[in-house]
Amino acid sequence: MRSELEPDLRDDLEAAVLRPAEASVDNRLLTRALIVAARKSGVEIHAGAGAESLWIEGEACKGLIAAGERISAKHIVVAAGCFSAQFTARKNMRQSVRRRAK
Ligand SMILES: Cc1cc2nc3c(=O)[nH]c(=O)nc-3n(C[C@H](O)[C@H](O)[C@H](O)COP(=O)(O)OP(=O)(O)OC[C@H]3O[C@@H](n4cnc5c(N)ncnc54)[C@H](O)[C@@H]3O)c2cc1C
């Protein structure tokens, strides 16, 4: 039962708290569902190909560069968490990355 609820718990664990009334997301299921939904919506997934940089021409962002290849996209969302700043190294882009107002 314990391993069904949380397979990553150690066998010699002395105690744990189960809160059945609290909600949590199974990230493995969520990720699989997101991949299926994204593909159905026409999203092209380039797994394992880390983005190297944005593909900028003049003032326009045309897409991104990954594994030395240019991948064009109509819209770009930088969602690399704490690594996002590396994509906004150009002075005029850095200004658009700012703390969200409270
Ligand atoms: C130990 C820990 C516990 C936490 N617990 C909680 C919690 O209980 N509740 C809560 O609300 N928040 C929690 N947080 C915070 C939460 O994880 C972050 O706020 C959230 O994940 C940020 O989401 P994000 O999408 O901005 O970035 P991330 O989740 O960091 O996602 C960024 C993704 O971009 C990918 N990436 C980076 N660089 C590149 C690149 N060059 N090319 C392609 N992909 C790239 C990364 O691999 C990563 O998958 C926790 C954080 C930590 C570290």
The ligand as an SDF file (V2000), in Angstrom:
LIG
                    3D

 53 58  0  0  0  0  0  0  0  0999 V2000
   12.7730   21.6770   -3.9910 C   0  0  0  0  0  0  0  0  0  0  0  0
   11.6920   22.5710   -4.5290 C   0  0  0  0  0  0  0  0  0  0  0  0
   10.3980   22.4210   -4.0370 C   0  0  0  0  0  0  0  0  0  0  0  0
    9.3690   23.2360   -4.4960 C   0  0  0  0  0  0  0  0  0  0  0  0
    8.1120   23.0670   -3.9850 N   0  0  0  0  0  0  0  0  0  0  0  0
    7.1100   23.8240   -4.4280 C   0  0  0  0  0  0  0  0  0  0  0  0
    5.7780   23.6320   -3.9240 C   0  0  0  0  0  0  0  0  0  0  0  0
    5.5230   22.7760   -3.1050 O   0  0  0  0  0  0  0  0  0  0  0  0
    4.8010   24.4410   -4.4100 N   0  0  0  0  0  0  0  0  0  0  0  0
    5.0610   25.4110   -5.3340 C   0  0  0  0  0  0  0  0  0  0  0  0
    4.1250   26.1120   -5.7340 O   0  0  0  0  0  0  0  0  0  0  0  0
    6.2970   25.6010   -5.8300 N   0  0  0  0  0  0  0  0  0  0  0  0
    7.3240   24.8510   -5.3940 C   0  0  0  0  0  0  0  0  0  0  0  0
    8.5880   25.0440   -5.8870 N   0  0  0  0  0  0  0  0  0  0  0  0
    8.8120   26.1140   -6.8710 C   0  0  0  0  0  0  0  0  0  0  0  0
    8.3890   25.6260   -8.2390 C   0  0  0  0  0  0  0  0  0  0  0  0
    9.0480   24.4140   -8.5350 O   0  0  0  0  0  0  0  0  0  0  0  0
    8.7890   26.6920   -9.2680 C   0  0  0  0  0  0  0  0  0  0  0  0
    8.2710   27.9370   -8.8780 O   0  0  0  0  0  0  0  0  0  0  0  0
    8.2210   26.3230  -10.6320 C   0  0  0  0  0  0  0  0  0  0  0  0
    8.6570   25.0420  -10.9980 O   0  0  0  0  0  0  0  0  0  0  0  0
    8.6850   27.3270  -11.6720 C   0  0  0  0  0  0  0  0  0  0  0  0
    8.1080   26.9240  -12.8990 O   0  0  0  0  0  0  0  0  0  0  0  0
    8.7040   27.3720  -14.2540 P   0  0  0  0  0  0  0  0  0  0  0  0
    7.8680   26.7160  -15.2970 O   0  0  0  0  0  0  0  0  0  0  0  0
    8.8610   28.8430  -14.2870 O   0  0  0  0  0  0  0  0  0  0  0  0
   10.1980   26.7920  -14.2900 O   0  0  0  0  0  0  0  0  0  0  0  0
   10.6960   25.3050  -14.1760 P   0  0  0  0  0  0  0  0  0  0  0  0
    9.7260   24.4050  -13.4970 O   0  0  0  0  0  0  0  0  0  0  0  0
   12.0950   25.4250  -13.6070 O   0  0  0  0  0  0  0  0  0  0  0  0
   10.7640   24.8200  -15.6750 O   0  0  0  0  0  0  0  0  0  0  0  0
   11.7350   25.2960  -16.5590 C   0  0  0  0  0  0  0  0  0  0  0  0
   12.0130   24.1730  -17.5590 C   0  0  0  0  0  0  0  0  0  0  0  0
   12.8160   24.7010  -18.6030 O   0  0  0  0  0  0  0  0  0  0  0  0
   13.7960   23.7360  -18.9330 C   0  0  0  0  0  0  0  0  0  0  0  0
   14.9220   24.4270  -19.5490 N   0  0  0  0  0  0  0  0  0  0  0  0
   15.8640   25.2100  -18.9590 C   0  0  0  0  0  0  0  0  0  0  0  0
   16.7280   25.6620  -19.8760 N   0  0  0  0  0  0  0  0  0  0  0  0
   16.3170   25.1550  -21.0650 C   0  0  0  0  0  0  0  0  0  0  0  0
   16.8090   25.2560  -22.3960 C   0  0  0  0  0  0  0  0  0  0  0  0
   17.8950   25.9710  -22.6960 N   0  0  0  0  0  0  0  0  0  0  0  0
   16.1490   24.5920  -23.3720 N   0  0  0  0  0  0  0  0  0  0  0  0
   15.0480   23.8610  -23.1000 C   0  0  0  0  0  0  0  0  0  0  0  0
   14.5250   23.7310  -21.8680 N   0  0  0  0  0  0  0  0  0  0  0  0
   15.1630   24.3680  -20.8710 C   0  0  0  0  0  0  0  0  0  0  0  0
   14.1530   23.0910  -17.5950 C   0  0  0  0  0  0  0  0  0  0  0  0
   14.7250   21.8200  -17.8520 O   0  0  0  0  0  0  0  0  0  0  0  0
   12.7910   22.9910  -16.9550 C   0  0  0  0  0  0  0  0  0  0  0  0
   12.1360   21.8000  -17.3080 O   0  0  0  0  0  0  0  0  0  0  0  0
    9.6260   24.2400   -5.4660 C   0  0  0  0  0  0  0  0  0  0  0  0
   10.9370   24.3670   -5.9640 C   0  0  0  0  0  0  0  0  0  0  0  0
   11.9490   23.5550   -5.5180 C   0  0  0  0  0  0  0  0  0  0  0  0
   13.3510   23.7180   -6.0740 C   0  0  0  0  0  0  0  0  0  0  0  0
  1  2  1  0
  2  3  1  0
  2 52  2  0
  3  4  2  0
  4  5  1  0
  4 50  1  0
  5  6  2  0
  6  7  1  0
  6 13  1  0
  7  8  2  0
  7  9  1  0
  9 10  1  0
 10 11  2  0
 10 12  1  0
 12 13  2  0
 13 14  1  0
 14 15  1  0
 14 50  1  0
 15 16  1  0
 16 17  1  0
 16 18  1  0
 18 19  1  0
 18 20  1  0
 20 21  1  0
 20 22  1  0
 22 23  1  0
 23 24  1  0
 24 25  2  0
 24 26  1  0
 24 27  1  0
 27 28  1  0
 28 29  2  0
 28 30  1  0
 28 31  1  0
 31 32  1  0
 32 33  1  0
 33 34  1  0
 33 48  1  0
 34 35  1  0
 35 36  1  0
 35 46  1  0
 36 37  1  0
 36 45  1  0
 37 38  2  0
 38 39  1  0
 39 40  1  0
 39 45  2  0
 40 41  1  0
 40 42  2  0
 42 43  1  0
 43 44  2  0
 44 45  1  0
 46 47  1  0
 46 48  1  0
 48 49  1  0
 50 51  2  0
 51 52  1  0
 52 53  1  0
M  END
$$$$
